[in-house]
Amino acid sequence: NAGVTQTPKFRVLKTGQSMTLLCAQDMNHEYMYWYRQDPGMGLRLIHYSVGEGTTAKGEVPDGYNVSRLKKQNFLLGLESAAPSQTSVYFCASSQGSNTGELFFGEGSRLTVL
Amino acid sequence: AQSVTQLDSQVPVFEEAPVELRCNYSSSVSVYLFWYVQYPNQGLQLLLKYLSGSTLVKGINGFEAEFNKSQTSFHLRKPSVHISDTAEYFCARTSGSRLTFGEGTQLTVNP
């Protein structure tokens, strides 16, 4: 019962470095999402995808890029990390209906020095 | 923009006491509402959801919520909490194909 798996779980970067977070789901879900969680701000949507090969911007997309080359994977990239991107990142997936449940990964804690 | 407001950032209660976590949403013609729970160092998991029908929705772990259209509220309640209910709770609403979350309420249950 893997569900939604995020890698890596922890990462420390220096300002200006790049990195990619990987999200994989084994539930054959159409929709996938990347959120960031910061204290007192809840979860804010970065980017999302409604199917293989599609991506769309969320509330806070600046400084991030995403790709959905395979249905089961959704990658989040930081091209030039900034301290403001220090956060906990959550990936989620759903069947696609807006009445459905989101299934979340356990999170990836990123620190940018 | 469609939004969700959680009125309390922290709610401390004693074990076996009742609790209410408050959530208001911005009004729209139709809305689907959710409560998620996040235990420490974990992702979010669904507690309950309101799609249509009965305004009183029952979820897991003894939680329930009431949809109030006139007050644009969706408050979460439990008649008697346990230590294990200590967690952060998020109210959310649909915004097209996405979910918009509130800021979260930290529920701390003390012995």
Interface residues (C-beta under 8 A of the other chain):
Chain A: V4 Y31 Y33 Y35 G40 M41 G42 L43 R44 L45 Y48 V50 G58 F90 A92 G96 N98 T99 E101 L102 F104 G105 E106 G107
Chain B: Q6 S9 Y32 F34 Y36 N41 Q42 G43 L44 Q45 L46 K49 L51 F90 T94 G96 S97 R98 L99 T100 F101 G102 E103 G104
